[in-house]
Amino acid sequence: MQTSIAIAADEHRARCEALLERLRGDGLTGAVLFDPYYVLYYVGFAFAPTERPIALVLGAEGHRALVVPRLELEHAQANATVDRVEHYSEYPGEPRAETVLASTLESIELEDKIGADQDGYPWILGYRGPTLGELSGATVVRIVEQIEQQMAVKSEAEVALIRESVRWGNLAHRLLQRYTRVGITETEVSHRASDEATFALLDAIGPIYRAQSFFSSGAHAGYRGQIGRNSAIPHALAGNISFEAGDVLVTGASAPVWGYLSELERTMVVGEPTTEQRRMFGHMKTMQEVAFEAIRPGTRCSDVDTAVRSYFGEHDLMAYWRHHTGHAIGLRYHEGPFLDTGDSTEIRAGMVFTVEPGLYAPELGGFRHSDTVLVTDSGIEILTYYPRDLESLIIPV
């Protein structure tokens, strides 16, 4: 019987060692990471960032320590793959959180040159404190690029979690489409579909499931306000809009699985599509297929976006362009690298991208599918499997 689908402790240790090997080569004595996604990636500890500083300290010889407030102590001890957890009482109490962090740095002998994602805990939700450089007296070297490069290529275990996310996002979207009808609101449909999909998820894998997400505790699908003409606003917000015949709808569905995410988006039409709706949908679908074909290991991210933009230009569609072709996805909905003309990153096997070129006509609506794809040695595997053809995406009136 399967007892866990989480990332194993051995993989977390290997991730830390891979980062430290690079840092030792650069003459750094260790690293301090504050970003919650980086902490989750390297030691498996998910937390909600507040004004109370949390820091992961990695020594060059492999020692891993986590500094947390008292209220997170047992949480960290139970879930973080570290050698020890240090804590302070409260922020901004005495002794200060920074005092405990400084003593931890000293005990692990982080000095001279320290790698960090940022120079100190960020000023969020009222936190105010010294920079890491001021606190340690060391030279702080930004190492975000090294971290992001490591995170960009997914392991087999990470891909397995993304596949699980795809499965439940697919169910949530199926229910979303089933319940969408003229006269009811996006709020009703989204909550019904998301709740039912989440209950099914919990029935199936509840004992081995954790969301590990700051935003969601299960499967979800919705419209986020992208209904009718509002579908031409790529990042609209939900507005409790009622569905009407003739609406173009742009959806979104996913499910956090031990922190990992997928992305499924579809363009649907309420009632029989007009000639212009069919034309725009056809171009959108073809552009996505152009992107699928362009994604190959060894090519550049910019090459994919260039191929899609060439299609825009060849068919006189640039007036409807709003954004790049896609982005990487994993622990965050948006990760680098980006399928954008400005990103020359070489595509490598193991990267996972969303592919989502869109067309946006203010008087008609928006047209965008998004599929999650895994880069393989020879091309891509499309992980999402919801129907892409227009006839399958018509909402009956």
N, C-alpha and C positions, 0 to 999 in steps of 0.2 A: 504494500500500500504506500502511495506517495505521501510523504509527510511534509514536504516543503518545496516551493518553487522559487524561493528567495535566492538572491546571490549568496554564494557560500563564503564563509569567512576566509578560506584559502584564496579565493579570487580577490577579496578586498586586500589581503596582505600582498598579493602579487601586484596589484595596482599601485600600492604605496611604494613598493620596492622599485617598480619601473620608473616612477616619478623621481625617486631619490637617486637612482642611478644616473639620470640625466643631470640632476642638480649637483651631484658630486663631481661630474665631469666639468661643470661650470664653476667649480670652486666654492659652492655654497655649503654652509654648515647645517642646513635643514630648511624647513618651510613652515609657514603659518598660514592656515586657510580659514577664512571667515564665511565665505559664501555657503549658504545652506545646501545647495546642490552639489558643491564640491565635497562638503563633509559627508553627504549621503553617498556620493560616488566612491570615496576612498575608504570609509569605515562603516557604511550602512546605517548611519544614525540620521533619522528624519526628525526635524524639529521645526516649529513655527518661530521664525526670527522676530524678536521684540527688541526693546531697548536694552535688554540684558545680554551682554556680549557672550558669545560662544565661539571658541577657537579650537581648531585642530592643530596640534604641534607635532611635526615630524622631524626627528633627529636624523642626521646623515647616516648613522649606523643602524637605522631602522626602528628606533624607539618611537612609539606613538602614544601621545597623551591628548586628552580632551579636557578643556577648561569650560565649565558650565556653571550656571547659577544653582543654588541649592534646590530650587524647585524642579530642576531637570536631572538631579543626581541619580536617582534610582532608574529613571528612564534611560539615561546614558549607560549606566552600568549593565543594564539588561540587554541593550541592543547594539552598542557600538563595539566594533572589532578593534579595540585598542589595548594597550598594556596597562594604562591607568587612567582614572578620571579624577581630576582636581576640581574643587568647587569653591565658590565664594558665597557669602550669605545672600546678598541682594544688591541690586543696583538702584541708586548710587550709594549704597551703604558703606560702612567701614568694617574691615579693610576693603579698599576699592577692588573691583574686579581686575583692574589692570595690575594691581600688586600681585595677585595670584598668577596672572599670566606672565609677568616678569620673572617671578621665582621659578615658574615652570620652564621658561626659556633658559634660565641660568642652570637649572639642574640637568637639562639635556644638552647643555653646552652649545646653544645656538648663539653665535656671536660673529663679529666681523661682517660677513655677508649672509643675509637671510633671504630666501625666496618667499614671496607672499602673493596672494591674489590681489590684495590692495593694502595700502599702507595704514593699517589699523582697522578696527571694527567700524563699519559705516555708520554715519549719523542718521539712524532711522528711529522713528517713533519716540523721539526725544532724547536719544543717547547723545552725549557729548563727552569726548575723551581724547587723550593724546594719540598721536600717530604711533605706529609700530616702531618707526625709526627713533622717535623721541623716547619711547618707553625702553627700548633695548640698547640704544646707542650704536646699533649696527647699521650697516648700509642695506637698505631694503631693495631687492631686485624683483621686479614684477615678472611673474611666471605664468600668467594666464594663458599665453599662447601654447606653452608646453602642455598645460592641463587640457586645454580644448582639443589639441591634436590627439591626445591620448583618448579622450572621451569620444571622439568622432568615429573611431573604428570599434564596432560593437563585438563583444564576445558571443559565443554560442548561447551562453546563459542569458545575456541581455536580449538577444534576438528572440529567444523562447518566451521571455516576458512580453516583448512587443507583440509577438504572435497571439499571446493570450489576450492582450489588450484589443487586438483586431477582432477576435472572436466575439467579445462582449460589446464592442462598439457596433459591430455588424448587427447583432440582435437588437440593440437599442434603436438603431436606424430603421430596421425592418418594422418595429413597432411604431416608430414615429410616422413612417409613411402610411401604415395601416390606419392610424387614428386621425390623420389629417383630413379634415372635411370642411366644406364651406360653412361659415357661420360660427365656428368655434375658434378659440384663441390659441395662439402659440404657447401660452403659459399652460393651459390645460393639457395640450398634446405633449409638450416637452416633459412635464412632470409625470404624466401617466406612463409614457414610454420609458423614461429613465428609471422610474421606480420599479416597473415590472421587470426590466432587464436586470436591474441590480438584485432584485429578489431571486431571479433565476440564477444569476452568478453565485449568490450566496448558497443557494440550494446545491449547486454543482461543485463548487470548490471553496466554500466558506471556511472550512477548518484550516486551509493552507493559504488563504487570501489575506493580503493587507494592501490597502490603497497606497500608503506612504506618500500622500499628496496633501499639499496645503489647501487645495481648492475643491476636491471632490472625494467622496467616499465610496464611489461605485460607478457603474456604467451610466452614461448620459448621452442624450441626443437632443438637439433643438435647432432653432432657427436664428437666435440672437438678433431678432429684428429684421433679418434679411428676407423680407416679404414684399411682394409687389415691386414698386419702384425703389423701395428701400433696399432691395437685393442688389442694387447698383452701388451700395455703400459697403465695401468689402469688410470693414470692421464696425458694422452697426452694433447697436445694443438692443436687447430685448425690450419690447414696448407693449406687450399684451395685445398685439395686433390680431384682428380677426381675419381669417382666410376668406378670399373672394374669388369667384370664377375669373380666370384669366391671369391670376397672379403667377409670377415667376418666383420660385422659392429656392433659397440656397441654405443647405443644412450643415450640420457638424455633429460628429459623433466620435466618442472615444471611451476609454476606461483606464484609469490608473491601476497598474498591477505592480506592486512592490516599487512604486515610483515611476515605472516605465509607461510610456504613452504611445499611442498610434494616432493617426488622423484619417478620418473618412468624411468627405464632403461630397454632396451631390446637388445638382441642379434639377429641380422638379417643376412641373407646370400643372396648375389647377385647371382641368378641362382640356378641351382639344387645343393644341398649340397653334398659334398663327403661323403664317408663312415666315414672318420675320423672326419669331421665336425659334422656329426650326432652323433657320439659317444661322443664327447666332449660336445655337446649341451645337450644330454641326461643326462650325469653326472651332468652338471651344474644345470639343472632343478630339478633333484632329490635332490641335495644338498640343494637347496632352500626350497624344501618341507620338508626335514629333519629339517631345521631351523624353519619353520612354526610350525611344530609339537612340537618342543622343547620349544617354547615360551609360558610360562604359568605363571600366577601370583604366587609368592612364590618361583619360581626357581631363580637361579642366572644367570646373564648375561653370566658369564663364562661357564655355563652348555650348553648354546646354541652353543657357538663357539666350545666347546669340542665335542659336537655331530657331528658338521660339519667336524671338523678335523679328527674325527674317521672315517668318510666316506672317506675322502682323503686317510687315511692310509690303510683302508681295500681294496681299489681299486687301490693302488699303484699310487696315483695321486699327492703326495706331491711335486714333481718336478714342478708342475704347480700352486702351492699355492703362493699368493702374499700378502694377507691382511685378516683382520678379517671379521666376518660375517655381521656386520652392526653397526649402530649407531642410537642414538636418533635424532630426527629432530623436528623443531618447528620454532622459529624465526631465527635460523641459520641452514644452510644445515647440519652441523656436530655439534651435541650436545652430552653431556654425559647423561646417561651412554652408554658404548660401548659393543656390543656383541663380547667380546674378552676374551680369557682365563685369562687375567690379571685383569679383572673387576668383582669383586664379588658382585656388587650391586644387591639387590633383585629386581626382576621385579614386578611391581605393576600395577594394573588396572589403565588405564588413560595414561600410557606411550605410546609414539608413536615412532616406530623404522622404519628404512630402513632395509630390509633383502636382502643382495647382495653378497653372496659367489661367487667367480669367479675362473675360470681356465684360465691360460695364457700360451700358447705355442708359443714361439718366431717365429717358422717357419710356424705357422698355423694361429694364431690370438688369440683374447681373447673372453671369453664366460662368460657373466654376465647379469643376470636380476636383477633389483632392484624394490622391491615393498614396499610401505608404509603401515605399519600395526598398528592398534590400539589394545592395550592389553585390554581385557575385563575381567569380573569376572571369566569366564570359559576357556578362551584361547585367540584367536585373531580374529579380523575382518580385512580382507585385504581390505584396502581402495582403492588402485589402482585396475583397472579392465581391463587393456589392455590384449589382448590374450597373452598367455605364450607358446603355442605349436609352434613347428618349422614350420609346414605347413602354419600357419598364418603369419609367419615372413620371408617368402621367397620373395625377390624382383625379379619379372619376368625380363628376358633378352629378 
